[in-house]
Amino acid sequence: MGKYIIAGNWKMNKLPSETYDFVKEVVEATKGATCEVVCCTPYVCLAPAIEAAKGTHVKIGAENLHYEDKGAFTGEISADMLVDMGVQYVIMGHSERREYNNETDETVNLKAKKAFEKGLIPIVCCGESLEQREAGITMDWIAIQIKKAFAGISADDAKKVVIAYEPIWAIGTGKTATDEQAEEVCGAIRKLLADLYDDATAKTITIQYGGSMNAKNAAGLLSKPNIDGGLIGGASLKAPDFAVITGAAK
Ligand code: 13P
């Protein structure tokens, strides 16, 4: 449906001093990939990552941004700063930031708008907890997250968004959603986007699955019609594993 995008989310892993060589390794390992290949790195790793990816097929993303342009926000990073460095993607609304850093649907919406204004591509994360899944309210919950994230965003901008469906119970647990579970939710997200916008817009949007996606299970998940890529945590920290996943996205 949407363009295939495989993005690594390094989270709080790797040192600036090892980033250049590692990204070079990713560039080499993913050479034959036909999908978009992205490494989202900690802020302090962005400079060497961008240097290593320069002139190659690999794009670099950040793991967060602030929604204000500038000012008294100690410790924060603005969209202009990221763009100035050469960053192209930015993750927002990750469940870890929702849990530990007060990220809300409202701040995700503000961040998405700021990303568009500045020319960054937002990777908007959504996903249910195990408790919500067991209560049968997965899609109700995700519909709220998506509707709030996209509030006031035009169809033209919406087409550029990457959505990452990441069931919280599958993140870092080794417990992947089955191909069918992931497809069911990604398909429902696409239908919701068609309702919010139109069919053409919904078909253009890349919907990724994330949550213990790895070299072994990627091909099955990526074979599903509504799964257009992956947001990869642990397996993005090993270039050969990451390359198997990018190779499966075709
Ligand atoms: P894992 O692939 O380590 O489960 O992490 C998924 C994730 O949270 C990507 O954003």
Boltz pocket constraint, residues with backbone or C-beta under 6 A from the ligand:
constraints:
  - pocket:
      binder: B
      contacts: [[A, 9], [A, 94], [A, 166], [A, 170], [A, 171], [A, 172], [A, 173], [A, 174], [A, 210], [A, 211], [A, 212], [A, 213], [A, 231], [A, 232], [A, 233], [A, 234], [A, 235]]
      max_distance: 6.0
